Amino acid sequence: MKLHSIRLSLLICLITFGINYMQACSMSKITFNGVTYVGNNEDSWHTDPRIWFEPGAGSKRGACYVGYADKWPQGGMNIDGLVYDAFTMYDGNVQPNGKPIAENLPIFLRDIMQSCGTVDEVYKYAINFDRHNFDRAMMLFVDTTGKYLVMEADTMIIGNDSTFLLANFSFSKTKDLSTVSLGRYQRGRTFLEKHEIGGLDFCRTLMDTMSECRERKGDGTLYTSLYDTKRRLISLCFYHNYDRVHILSLNDELAKGEHWIAMETLFPKNEEFETLKSYITPANHITLLPIMLIVVILLLGMAAILSTQWFRQLHLAEKNLQYLRISIAIFNALLAIYIWVIMNEPAVYYFPAPYFEAGRGWINLLSYMPVLTLIVMAATGWLVFRKQVVTTTGARVGFYVNAVVWLLCAIAFAYWGLIAII
């Protein structure tokens, strides 16, 4: 199989396991002296940020897009100065409305950027579609006049304030913006309250204020894209370093034809980013997902075998062995569930352990599985080797296999910093 086919298969695997391509981010719109500037912070754990350029053809407008090697267009600007970026939300549960269904969000966004030049045109285009498939997404569009459009799956809101901020919350469902719990959003609001607005440099300072740099791994804002909608300029800042800016002209880059640029190559070597790249997680090393899937299957398989043995031999007198079998079976099932969860939750690898997220109690409880793994390993080893609970060779081999799988899991949990009690 060719390398490209292997990568494609792994990408499909990644999508299947639900790791979300849209990330946490924040966005600002500033209209100053008749010019509109748009800033966007992309907060993610990807290590392959890119900007690419797609010239127009016929009636299709040329545009640039920012994102990653998969070319999922996280944001961008077209030749008419229309800018957008996409956000992740978690509201969901939007119902179909009977209109033609927009099936694919990247295609939908590209169609808008190729066919629309203003916010009003975006509205007229999008109103014709059922967007319920995008119920965990929100987009912000801004044009050269300063108008902006917040697009959710079932709602579109147009505004024209001189300043506007947005982050990962449902704008349409938020009645009081002061109640938004996102620190980056509130930092931006406070900054605007305390400063007179300005141009591009002001916008860059604002995005610096709204950027994230977390303590555990130094991760947070991967890149910042700033758009001068009048001059069609894109200013890039990389990995929360706002002292260095790389400016690209949309017109000049489109004249070169279709091409892409790795953002990392536009800036001097960034040691913090090198640390992020060397940190192995499913979010940035896609080959890890099949390995974790194999572990899940092994754990579930061993749980099924032990449960079957326990059920078939309930009448036997070896009660200690029976208790051990069913206990290990239950633990293996829970461990398999936990591994499946962390395959889908990239934040687990970057936030303090045990991982906690408000409103997601089951994930918070499962976050104690790594330390429980150590406890179960020690208890099982003591029972098997000191108390001689297991006497047959076949049973011992089975427990040895379990022990090896647990040990590998424990090593991985220790590497990711997931073993913690408080």
Secondary structure, DSSP 8 states (H G I E B T S, - for coil): --HHHHHHHHHHHHHHTT--SS-EEEEEEEEETTEEEEEEEEEE--S--EEEEE---TT---EEEEE-TT----EEEETT--EEEEEE---------SS-B---HHHHHHHHHHH-SSHHHHHHHHTTSB-GGGTTEEEEEE-TTS-EEEE-SS-EEEE--SEEEE-SS-TTT-S-GGG---HHHHHHHHHHHHS---SHHHHHHHHHHT--B-TTTS-EEEEEEEEETTTTEEEEEETTEEEEEEEEEHHHHHHT-SEEEEGGGGS---HHHHHHHHS--TTT-TTHHHHHHHHHHHHHHHHHHHHHHHHHTTTSS-HHHHHHHHHHHHHHHHHHHHHHHHHH-GGGGTS-SS---TT-HHHHHHTTHHHHHHHHHHHHHIIIIIS----SHHHHHHHHHHHHHHHHHHHHHHHTT-----
